[in-house]
């Protein structure tokens, strides 16, 4: 919690997040990851495609490819 707004810029803002990751390693040096993340706040701080500060939450889906050498 950021009660004084020093880190997030909003007084009394409460935030939380949850992340789920699926990982597949077909080869020792190659890894694929599919990640879903949800961020949430008690304030309207997340933007949609049109306006800033319109939503309480934000969903993100990402695909990562890692190559180890």
Secondary structure, DSSP 8 states (H G I E B T S, - for coil): -BTTSTTTSSTTB-EEEEEEEEEEEEETTEEEEEEEEEEEESS--B--SS-TT-BSEEEEEEEEEEE--
